[in-house]
């Protein structure tokens, strides 16, 4: 494992494009800290005039942008080497400053809601610039029933710093502290097991290596199951607390409501996937047969079924594949992609202490960034396409929306990224003439369905059960959580899969569980992306243009309304059903290739 300083500069992101130096960050931090006091001049006066109301909202917008810059830069610096205490400290300070700003501005929404409706309506028609915030007013008024008097809003804002620590505790444990026992490689050498290479090890054709890596990883989590259960349960309970404080029926309603997503979308997803679990069970049975196994274990789920097509790709090869696969999105899209490849948007390789996984992030006013842990697998190629989908979505949104409306909601975030994956896999399948290679690619596409549509829905169901249990005062011990998770794995993977006891601890290592009711959006986004990519590839009139309008939309419309611009209605179960039927068709074709 290389140290951070051993990675070539060209393979690292250039965060100086966001903030030119740590010294400049300190200057901005000092400015923001002082500016927070500026809220005082507006408190108690928002109903006085349209000008005062506009000035407060404009001030809040400008300060929020600066606080976001401080927070994101510090977190990304920390993520590139989580053992660096300097950046841990900067991130902690930025987070605390954001909480203080939340406390100082807690009066804003209650005071707006206290303005008589006729008066507010009149203010909104003024020519002083306040019409810029019209959608903000719509969102505030929609949450009127869930907004508390300003003293109580202040108390809730003050509580944030004390109740949000579970995510940071998990992050530090999972990325900086937990270590996995080394295993023996194919030639007798000692082989490290890390977050970054785990999936690569699980794809190894040597079953003993897969099993040993699986046991290594989960033996570490098993040792800390009680601690991680306490952390996760506390995170769920704080979500329930805030939901109740704001008079929501459940934490799910609270978090979906914050993103303006109807709960029916979540229920439609679970119900549709349950109707099609037979397809997932058939896939498991086919995998067992293709691998020639008496028993299909959880560590057999990732290995490619077509050995001859298994290979590694250089990062340059990965970029070339993504470049070709995304050509249906047009020249403008391709030019933005090329800019990202050539201008150090991407932090490519794993290093000691680097955050696991991958993401796209950034701030308004700077280009987006991508964090990867590239090991050269086909999965990594698709991760590159996925994360650049996020980044180019951000680019379009930032270039077509003001800061107020540039930040798109999580619900639509996974659409652009997964659309890229769907376009890439279909490109690779189209140009494949070799039956074995085609089988390999079909297997990969089926794995995308398993890992995104089925697995993330299973995560969503687990989260729903856990939060309901937290709300009812039920047990959330390590044993209880493991029992729930084991039962779901049995239901989703079916009778041909041995649900090993070690997989019961998998919930302990899922970072997104600390952002409640996030994971379902991978599955809904995947379904929407399948529909959109199909429309674009078929050349349906207006499909590409509608998709570009979606990418430019930010949060200027409700998420479900934005997707309608791209021709997809997520208020209906149809997109999920369409994706699941495609999965079953691909499964039949794959069976014929073997």
N, C-alpha and C positions, 0 to 999 in steps of 0.2 A: 504494500500500500504506500503510495507516494505521499510525501508531505505537500502542503499547499504550495510552498515556494518552489517545488520541483516540477510543477505543471507549467508547460510552455505558455507564454503570455497569449499567443494567438488562440489558444484553446480555453481562455478564461473570458468572462464577461467584463466589459469596460464600465464599471459603475461610476467612473469619473464623469461619464456623460450625464449622470443623474445629479451627483454632488461632487464637485471637483476634488475635494479632499476632506479628511476627517476634521481638519481645522475649520473649513467652511461649514461643515455640519454643526460644529460647536457654536459658530456665530449665528446660524439660523435657529439653533435651539434656544440661545439666549434671547433672540428677538421674539420668538414665539412665546417663550415663557413670560416675557414682559407684556406682549400683546393680549394675552388672555384677560388681563385686567380691563381691557377695552369693553368687555360685555357690560360692565357696571353702568356705563353711561346710557345704556338702553333699558336696563331693568326697570320695570314699572311704567314704561313710557311707550310701549309698542302700539297701544291704541290711540296715541295722541295725534298721529298724522300718518298719511301715506308715505311721506318722506322719511320719517323716523323708522317706520317698518321696513322700507326698502334698504335704508342704510344699515340696519341691523343684519338683514339677510345677506347683503353684499359683504359685510365685515365677516360674518360667519363663514361664508363661502371661501374667502381669501385665506382666513386662518386655517380652515379645514384642509385646504390644499397644502399649506406649509407643514401642518402636523402630519399629513399623509406622507410627504416627502421625507420627513425625519424618521418616521416609523418604518417605512419600506426600506430605505437605505440601510438603516441599522440592522434590520432583520435579515436582509440579503447578505450583508457583510458577515453577520453571525452565521448564516446558513452555509457559507462557503468553508467555514471552519468553526464548528460549534464549541470547540475547546478554547477559543480566543476570548478571554475574559473581558478585554476592552470592548468588544462588540456586544457581548452579553450585557455589559453595563449600559452601553449606549441604547440598546434596544429596550432595556428595562426603564431607562429614563424617558425615552420617547413614549413608551406605553403609559407610564404614569402621567406624563404631560397631557396625553390625549384624554385620560380619565379626568384630569383637572379641568380641561376645556369642556368636557361633558358636564361636569358639575356647574361650571360658570355659566353655561348656556342652557341649563335645565329649565329656566323660566320661559324660554322662547315659545315653545309649542303651547304650553298652558295659557300664556298671555295672548297668543294669536286666537286660540279657541274662545277666550273670554271677550274678544271684540264682538259686538253685536253683528249678526249676520248681514244686515243691510249696510252697516258701516264698512265691514270688510269687503263686501261686494263693490262698494263705491271706491275704496282704496285700490282694488285690483284693476280698475279701469283707468287709473292715473297714467300720465305720460312721462313719469319720472324714471322709467326703467323697471318698475315693479312687475310688469307683465312677463318679464323673463322668468319669474318664479311662479307662474300660474300652475304648472303641474305640481310644484312643491306644495302649494295651497291645497290642491286636490287630494294629495296624499295625506296631508295633515288632517283635513276635514274627514277623510275616510276612516281615520284612526281615532276620531273624537271619543267614541265610547270606551276606548282603551287608554286614554290619556288622563293622568291624575292631576290634582291641584298642584301648583308649582312647588309647594313645600315638600310634597311627597315625591314629585319628580326629582327634586334635588337630592332627597334621601336615596332614591334608587340610583341616581347617577353616582353619588358618593360611595355606594356599595360595590360598584363595578370593580374597583381595584382590589377589593378583598375577596371577590368571588370568582375572578377569572384566572386564578393561579393554576388550576388543574391542567389546562392545556400546556402551560409552560413547564410544569413539573413533568408531564408526559414527554414533551419535546426533549428536555434535557436528559431524561432517562433513556429515551429511545435512540437518540442520536449521539450523545456524549458518553453515557455511562455503561449501558448494557454491552456486554461482550459475549460472543458465541464461541464455544469450543471449536478448535480447529479439527479438521477431519483428514483422513489419508487420501491422497490423490490417486490417480490411475497407476502411477509409477512408483508408489510408495512414499512420495514427498508429502510434507505437511501442507495442507490446503486451508487457507483462511475462509471463514464463513462471515460474510458481511451483508448488510442490507442491500448494498449495491450489486453483489454478485449472486445473491440467493436464487433469484429466478433463473439466472444462467445455470446454476448448479442443478436446479430442478428440471432443466431441459436436457441435462446430460444423459447420453444413451446408456451409461453404466448405472444400473438400478441401485447398486450398492451405494454409489456416491449420492444419488438422489435421496435414498433413505437416510443415510448418515447426515446429510445436510439438513433434512427435515427434522431429524431427532435433535441435532445440535441447536437449531434455532429455537425450537419449542421447549427444549430443556431449560433454556435461559428464562423464557417467559414463565414457565411453570414455577420457577423458584420465587418469582415476585408476584404471583397471582393475587395474593391477598392485598398487597400494596396497590397494585394496578386496579383491582376491583374497587377499593376504597376511593381511588382517584376518579375512576369512571362513574361510579355511583354518585359521587358528590357533584360531578359535572351534570349528570342527569337531574339531580335534585335541585341544583341552582336554576336549571332551565324551567323546571316545574314552578319554582318559587316566582320567577319573573313573569311567567304566564299567568299565574294566579293573581299576582300583584296588579296586573293590567286587565284582569277580568276576562281572560281567554278561557275557553272550555278545556284546553289542553296545551301542552308545550308544542305539540305538532301544529295546532291551529295558530299559535303565536308565531312560530318561525316561518311557516308558509305564508301567513298573513303579512309578515314583514317584507316578503318578496312578491306580494300581490298574486299569489298562486292559490287557486281553489283547492281545498282538500280532496275534492273529487278526482283530481289529477293523480294524487298519490294512491287513492283507492283503486282507480282504474288500472294503474300499473300493477299493483299486487294481484288483483283479480285476473287480469289478462295473463300474467306469467303463471299463475297457478293453473289456469286452464290449459296451458301448454307445457307443463312440467313433464308430460310424457315424452316430448321431444328431447328434453335434457336427459331423461333416463335412457332413451334410445342411443343418444350420443355416448353416454358412459358405457353402455353395453358394447357399442361398436369399438370404442377405445380399448376396452378389455380384450375383445377378440383380436383387434389389429395388433396389439402388443403381445399376443399369445400368452396371456397371464391367467393363472387359476383364480387370482384375486386382484382386483383393481384397488390400489390404496390411494390415499390422498396425495402421496408423493409421486404418483404416476399420471397426474392430471395435466402436467405442463410439457412433458417430453414430446417432441414432434413425432408423429406417427410414421412419417416417411423419412427413414434414416438417410437415404442418398441425397436428399435435398437440404440436409442440415448444413449450414455454413455460417461463417462470420463475415461481417462487412466492415470496411474502414469507414471513417466518418465522411470522407470525400465521396465514397460510393453511396452512403446513406443520403447525402445531400442531392446527388444526381438522381437517385430514385424518387425522392420527394419532389424534386423539380419537375420531372417528367409526369409524375402521377397527378400533379395539381394543374397541369396545363388547361384542362377544361374550365378553370376559373378565370381564364383570360390573361392578357398581357400585363395589365395593371397589377393584378394580384401577384403575378410572377415577378414583377419588378420589385415589389415590396419584400417578397420572399428572399430575393437575391440580396437586397440591402441588409436584411437580417443575417444572412450567411456571411456577408463580407465585412460587416461593421461591428463584430464582436458583441452581438446580442446574446450569444449562447455561452454558457459555462459547461464545457463538454464532459470532462472525465471525473471519475470518483477520486477523491483524495482523503487522507486521514482526517476524520472529524467532520467531513462534509455531510450536510443533511441528505437523508436518503430520498429516493423517489425522483420526481420531476415536477416542475411547475412553470407557469409563465406569470410574470408579475412586472410591476413598474409603476411609474407615477405620471400623472398628466403633465405634459410639457417636455417629457423625455420619451425616447423610444422604449418599447417594451423589452423585456429580457426573458431568457429561458434558462432554467437550471436543469441539467441532466446528470445522469451517472452512466455514461455510454460505455457498453461492453461489447458492442458489435453484433448483437443478436438481431434477428428480424424484429423482435419486439421493440428493440431500441430504435430501429428505423421508423417504426410506426409511432413511437413516442416522439420522435423529432417532428413528424408530420402533425401529430396531435398538438404539441405545445406551440408550434408555429401557427397553428390554427387559432389558438388563443391569442397569440401575440398580434397576428394580423387583424383579428377581430378588434382588439384594443386599438391598433393603429387606425383602422377605419372609424371607429367610434370617436377617438380623440381628435381626429382631423375633421369631423363633421358635427360634433356636439361641443357646447361649452362645458367647462368643468362640472357645472351643476348636474348635467345629464349625461356625462360621458361614461360613467361607471355602470356598466350593464349588470343586471341582477344575476345571481348565481344560476337561476333556473335556465337561462339561455346560454350561459357560459360554455357548457359542454357541447353545444350544437356545432359551432364552427370547428372545434377541434376534432370532433368525431366525424364530421362531414369530410374532413381531409383524409382521415383514415379510410373511410368508405371509398373515396375516390381513388386512393392509392392502391387498395387491394383489388379493386375492379380493373385498374390499369394493368397491374401485374398479372391478373388472371387472363385478361384479354390478349396479352402478348405471349402467353405461355403456350407452347406447342407440345411440350413434353408431358406425358401423362403423369409421371411421378412428380414433376415439379408442380403441376396443376393440383395434384392431390395434396401436396405440401401447403400450397397457398390456400386451398379450400379449408384445410385443417386450421390454418392460421385465422381465417375469417370466422370459422366456427368457434375458435378460441376467443375471438373478440366478443362474440355473442355470449359465450359462457362467462367470460371474465367481466363483461360490462353489463349486459342486460340481465342475465340470471344472477350472477354473484352480487352485483350491487343492489339488486332487488332483494336478495336474501339479507344483505346488510340492512337495507331499509326496513325489512320486516323485523329483524332483530332489534333495531333501534326503536321501532314503534312499540314492541312488546316491553322493552326495558323502561321506556318513559312512562308507559301506562302503569307498569308495576311501581315505579318511583312515585307516581301520583297517588296510587292507592295505598302506599305504605308497605308494599310487599318486599320480600327479601331480595337484596342485590349483592349477596355475598359472591365470592369467587365461584363457589360450588353451584349456586343458582344461575349465575351468568353462563357458566360452562355447560350446564344442563340445557338451557335454552338454545345455546349455539349448536350443541351436538344434535338436538332434535331437528333444527332447521337444515343442517347439512344432510341428515338422513332424508328429509322430505325433498330437498332440491336435487340431490345426486342419485337417489333411487337405490333399488335393491342390488344392483351390480357393482356398487362401490362400497368398500370397507371404510367406514368412517372411523379413522384411527383416533384414539383418545387424545393424542397430542393436538389435533386440530381444534379441540375444545378451547384452547388458549388463543386461537387466532384473533379473537376480538380485542385482545390486549394490545395488538400492534397496529391497529388501524387509526391513523392520525385523524381522519375526518370524523370519527365519532365525537371528537371534542368540538366540532362545529355542528351542533344538533340539526338533524334533518337536512343534511347536505347530500348524502350519498345517493338518494333516490334520483337526483338530478342527472347523474351519470347515465342511468337507465333511460329516463325520459329523453335526455339529450341524444343518446344513441339512436333511439327510435325516430326522433325528428330528423336526425342527420341521415339516416337510411332513406327516409322519404325524400328529403331535399336532394341528396346526391343522385337518386334515381331520376328525379325530374330534370336535373341538369344534364345528365348523361343521355337521356332520351331526347334532349333538345326541345323540351316543351316551351312554347312561346312565353316569354317573360320570366322563365324560371331563374336564369342567372341574374337578371336585373332585379327581380324580387329579392333574391338572396343577398345581393349587394346592399339593397335598401335595409334589409334586416341587420347586416353587419354595421351599417352606419347609425343605427337607431339608438345605441346606448341604452338609457332608461327613459327616453322621451315618451315611451308608451308602456303600458303594462306588458309583461313578458309574453303572455298568451297572445296579445294583440300583435306584438312584434313578429312572432312566428307566423302569424297569418299572412304577413307581407311576403313570406317565403313559401306560402301555399300549404302550411301545416296547421291543423287545429288540434292542439293538445287538450282541449276541453272534451274531446271525444276519445274513446279507446282505439279508434281506427289506426293511428300511427304505430302504436305498440303492437296491435294485431298484425299489421302489415310487416313489421320487422320480424315477428315471431314466425310468420308464414314463410318469409324468406329464409330464415334459419332452417326450417324443416325441409325446404326445397334444396338448400345447399347440402343438407345432411344426406339426402337421397343421392345427389350427384357424387358426393364424397364416397359413399358406400360403393358406388359403381366403379370408382377409380381404384379402389384397393384390390 
